[in-house]
Amino acid sequence: MGDISGMTKRVNSICIRPTKPLRVVTASEDFSVTMFVGPPFKFHGVKHKHGNFALCVRYSWDGSLFVSVGGDGTGVIYDGKTGTPLAMLPKSGKAGDDMGGHVGTVYQVAWAPDGQSLLTVGADKTAKVWNVSGIQPLAEDADDAPAANPLPSLTAVRTYKPWKHATAASIGDMQVGCVFVGDTAVTLSLDGTLHVLSSDGTDTVSKTVAGHGKPVVCMARVFRDGFLSVGLGSVHVPTTCPSVGFVWGGIVGFRKSVALPHAGAVVAAAHTATGDTVFTIGLDDFCFATSFTSDDAVPETTRRIAKIPFQPTSVSTSHDGDVVAVAGGEFLCAFFGGAGDGCNEKPHTIKFPDASRKAITCAGVSCDGNRVLIGFVSGTTELMDVKRHGDAVVNLWTKHPDDDDFEDTPYHQAEVTAVAFHPKFGNGTYCLS
């Protein structure tokens, strides 16, 4: 099909003309917007040089025009066949200029389905709509023609500020993506929030859908119909937790965001049977218990219940939350989950000596809290009994093969990734790995 080459730095965006004659255009970090003709595709020239990284190129739906935007805060509209620049989306010299262009980098651009307007988003935390109905492509039989100098400049007809409901915009409010879903425009913030822009001619946002900007690392149940999802934050402020949490309800309906108390990233979470308490562990080596209410207007409460003496990777709890087990590396510890702040500074901990074979990958607590099943990197599992004195966990020991209720478990051919006890049998009779 040809060769797309000649750019001296990374290509950030590529787009194929949807109509014949076919064209391919690219935007790259050498500031260039380049066109290729074919097939077989071959270099047809650099059509424009942005003043900074060229970040995005998009053809209109009929292929008559295409547009590029870049780190210099500008955009350029081109003839779809020849690549001749036709008009400019200028940058603005000051913040708050709703009729001007963006202040700073323009990250992405999208064409409206009718091809009469463009939507751009940028680092200035705004989305802008441009009327391009007056830009006409060159005649079909026209050859490459020199661009006008200077290019005619367009004016933004509408500016959206999706963060206007807040007292001030934050880094996470930078608009980094946009798309038209039918006639509806949607933008994406750096923090993972989607904004559905109103189509009634006003500069308002009709709907906001929060979400994760980076992969979800763990989930836990919150009451009967909800769940908590936790992932790394798209933007990390040093004084806050690197992870972000969202509570969802019903059929994946957003309910609220949750402030996580950890100083390090959250790596795992476990919930009680009713979902009123969620236990989280993080790279700060602490275990926190977060209590939820069924009323979203009531903020959640958090307790620091244990200092973990190793780097934790897995957490599990009994149905009532009284016994919590945390595993990591060759270590396993267990403690009382109903403790107040700082009550488990030295939880009962055991170490498995052969770390290469006995590194723990996961742990599960039975419904009644009397047993713990652990899985190892070697593919084996081990069942342990929990001894309590009052609320405190005072000992953990391995079930002996001579015990009547012990059955040898088969070896997995690879590391054990998850273990769990049957929820209907509170005494830990049945488990799964």
Phi, psi and omega in degrees: 000358178115190186227120176260095183209176179114340176285142185267350178222180187302140176273124182269334185204148178216144181214141180253134177297129185282355181232161178276150357290138185292146175220154171235131177237147182229154173235129187225171183280001169271015176078359191264149168247116191241143179246144176233137180250153180167205354280160352293139187285138178216160185300131180239002175123156172275119186270339178195151174241112174290165178278357177205192182310133168277123193251332186206138172231141180214132172276148171291164186297330180265359177077005183284333181223158166219164186224149174231150174225160184205183182289350177276002177085005183245168172225155180227136176256136186235160169292134187291333183269313186265337183083010179290127177297135183243327184202164184238139167261100190285160172274163180257149180271353182208151178288149178087003179276093187291335180269347179270191181273198181279153172257105183101194188300137169258118188273322186206161181218149178218144176269139169292151182304329180276357179071010184264351181212160178237150173240128177236152178226150186210178181291346177280008173071025179235160170239136184234141176253133182240135176271114182246019183296337180275356181269118182250139177290164177291163178300150184302326182268008181284138173273180177305128181237148178294146179284150176297147180225110003277165176288144175296140182259142177262165179240136177294133182266344180202139178235126178256138175236089187297345182264009187300337181288342180271164180291329179203153179282149179243176179300322181295346180275358176302133181270118189242355179207154179205154179199154170259125173254097193066231178266003183264130180267136180229135177240160181239128176272161179300330180278005177095003181277134174264137179238121175268114185278142180293148181248019182264014179089359178261169181261040183254164177254122185278336181202143177235132180237111179284157179186178182273136175270350178225168186304144174284131183259335180200160179219157178208152181285141174233106184058197191288322189238017183232170176207155177255130174244139183232134177210169177294141178288145178293329179233126181253119172264125189307332183272004182237169177293136179294344181257155177235146180234145177229139174259131181240151180223163178059220178272080178050053173258128182294135179248307181190164173268156185236130176279120181266137188274355186289150174269347175238171182297139176284134183246339181200159180214151177217151184234157173284172184298323181274349180076015180276345179225135177238129177260130179235147173236151184218177179289357172275003177065035175236154171245127179244149173247124179248123181260134182246154172244163180286348179264112182297340180284344180268122182292151178286156177246149186230139175233139171271112189255346181200144168261117185274126184277021177202176179279110186279150176228344184216145178219145177211160182216157172288170183300323182268357179080007181286328179244125177239131178244135180233133181234156177182130182062232178261014186248150173219132176228157179218149184200172180282121184280347180267012183290158175276186182304127172071018184276348181238059181289336179226073182293154179297125188228139173237156182235134174266124194292324184271089187294328183293329180256330187255017175298127185276132180256336182197160179213148178222141180254138178293164184301321182273356178080012183265351180222152175229129175252129180239145177247149186241163179294337180284351182096002180262165174231161180216133181259131184233149175264150180249127176252127181242146172239103190068232177274335188284142172275120185249347180197153173226131176216155185282136175297136183272142182301340179281347180297142184297328185264016181257132175234137177298135177261143180291154178280138168280155180276354177215181184298149178281127184259340180200147175223153180199152174261151179295128185289345184271348182242100188293340183272008177075030182292321183239138178218166186222141176227000000 
